[in-house]
Amino acid sequence: MEFNKIIQGDCLEVMQQLPNESIDLVVTSPPYNLKNSTGNGMKDGRGGKWKNAELVNGYSHHDDCMPHDEYIKWQRDCLSEMLRIIPNDGAIFYNHKWRVQKGLLQNRQDIVSGFPVRQIIIWRRKGGINFNAGYFLPTYEVIYLITKPDFKLAPKANALGDVWEFKQEMKNPHPAPFPVTLIDQILSSTNAKSVLDPFMGSGTTAIAAILNNINFLGIELSPEYVEMAEKRIADFQSQGRLNFKEKEIEV
Ligand SMILES: C[S@@+](CC[C@H](N)C(=O)[O-])C[C@H]1O[C@@H](n2cnc3c(N)ncnc32)[C@H](O)[C@@H]1O
């Protein structure tokens, strides 16, 4: 397996070409289908006051507005592939966001039911998420920890608890980036030597992998975001990882 690169393409098609049990860990945040979510201020363009509400326009090559059933099937197919690719001690950290359908909470059970969900981690963000005044301001996202039976946390990682607070990424031009610190904490909580992000976006998982001396493989549909990620990785590598750890610069 050739690591440390980003493949431009559709992640389901690319994952179908990857061998069984070939990558230790998957860390990912898929498109949330937010534009087909009603009642959270996104669908009608009132993404509003949030600086990073570019998501109101979807992604450069994915409009984030699939019919609901099609979206659920797609995500379940993606999760099945991720599960096939990880070994018996592997895990998937699958980040998702609250959505609303016809004014009612959509709890994602239709995506994850039947998958071996071991735990849910709450990612508490500083400040709120795109919202509608009729709802209490949502302040967290969830990360499903989906594992094969022999998965173990790194020593002492359990002390981190299951509510993690990280401020959201504000400087990244991608519409929905992870904070590097969040992925750094995920990777350092495992014993993984390799990580796949099938929705790589701006390359955050790659940056965190480099910080943790872990091999990465990314897949991303948008050629623009692949270019963005590759540039970010190259810039980061020229700055050096010690620099990042010591000065906590944002990348
Ligand atoms: C929530 S964003 C991921 C952001 C990423 N975590 C980061 O830190 O930048 C989801 C990404 O999935 C990509 N995407 C959408 N459809 C895809 C597909 N079929 N295959 C691969 N990537 C896809 C979008 O272009 C977008 O960059």
The ligand as an SDF file (V2000), in Angstrom:
LIG
                    3D

 27 29  0  0  0  0  0  0  0  0999 V2000
  -16.9370   17.8160    6.0260 C   0  0  0  0  0  0  0  0  0  0  0  0
  -15.8690   17.9520    4.6560 S   0  0  0  0  0  0  0  0  0  0  0  0
  -14.3560   17.2710    5.2930 C   0  0  0  0  0  0  0  0  0  0  0  0
  -13.4210   18.3480    5.8030 C   0  0  0  0  0  0  0  0  0  0  0  0
  -12.1300   17.8310    6.3900 C   0  0  0  0  0  0  0  0  0  0  0  0
  -12.3850   17.0580    7.5940 N   0  0  0  0  0  0  0  0  0  0  0  0
  -11.1680   18.9740    6.6860 C   0  0  0  0  0  0  0  0  0  0  0  0
  -10.6790   19.0630    7.8330 O   0  0  0  0  0  0  0  0  0  0  0  0
  -10.9240   19.7900    5.8030 O   0  0  0  0  0  0  0  0  0  0  0  0
  -16.4080   16.7100    3.5470 C   0  0  0  0  0  0  0  0  0  0  0  0
  -15.5810   16.6080    2.2730 C   0  0  0  0  0  0  0  0  0  0  0  0
  -16.0620   15.4990    1.5140 O   0  0  0  0  0  0  0  0  0  0  0  0
  -15.8200   15.7880    0.1430 C   0  0  0  0  0  0  0  0  0  0  0  0
  -16.6410   14.8810   -0.6760 N   0  0  0  0  0  0  0  0  0  0  0  0
  -17.9460   14.9930   -1.0400 C   0  0  0  0  0  0  0  0  0  0  0  0
  -18.3370   13.9370   -1.7550 N   0  0  0  0  0  0  0  0  0  0  0  0
  -17.2690   13.0990   -1.8360 C   0  0  0  0  0  0  0  0  0  0  0  0
  -17.0490   11.8270   -2.4260 C   0  0  0  0  0  0  0  0  0  0  0  0
  -18.0160   11.1920   -3.0870 N   0  0  0  0  0  0  0  0  0  0  0  0
  -15.8300   11.2640   -2.3090 N   0  0  0  0  0  0  0  0  0  0  0  0
  -14.8220   11.9000   -1.6520 C   0  0  0  0  0  0  0  0  0  0  0  0
  -14.9650   13.1290   -1.0810 N   0  0  0  0  0  0  0  0  0  0  0  0
  -16.1760   13.7090   -1.1580 C   0  0  0  0  0  0  0  0  0  0  0  0
  -16.1880   17.2700    0.0300 C   0  0  0  0  0  0  0  0  0  0  0  0
  -15.6190   17.8540   -1.1360 O   0  0  0  0  0  0  0  0  0  0  0  0
  -15.6110   17.8180    1.3520 C   0  0  0  0  0  0  0  0  0  0  0  0
  -14.3140   18.3210    1.1590 O   0  0  0  0  0  0  0  0  0  0  0  0
  1  2  1  0
  2  3  1  0
  2 10  1  0
  3  4  1  0
  4  5  1  0
  5  6  1  0
  5  7  1  0
  7  8  2  0
  7  9  1  0
 10 11  1  0
 11 12  1  0
 11 26  1  0
 12 13  1  0
 13 14  1  0
 13 24  1  0
 14 15  1  0
 14 23  1  0
 15 16  2  0
 16 17  1  0
 17 18  1  0
 17 23  2  0
 18 19  1  0
 18 20  2  0
 20 21  1  0
 21 22  2  0
 22 23  1  0
 24 25  1  0
 24 26  1  0
 26 27  1  0
M  CHG  2   2   1   9  -1
M  END
$$$$
